[in-house]
């Protein structure tokens, strides 16, 4: 199992979301990353600052994976729009 490391920026973005239900859905989806690579709605990003994204409704979790130390680093949580990637 992998550990989940929320960066300060991602944590702030998560708690700025007004809907408690959406916040909980995003948090629960991020927790499923502990079972990497057996995760759903994950896609590798090409020529992007971060390595992967996870889709949660209209929201995206952008993260990196450090396999050698078994840590998932969640970098950002963003609402999906034309400027997300």
Secondary structure, 3 states (H helix, E strand, C coil): CCEEEECHHHHHHHHCCCCHHHHHHHHHHHHHHHHCCCCCCEEECCCCCCCEEEEECCEEEEEEEECCCCEEEEEEEEECCCCCC
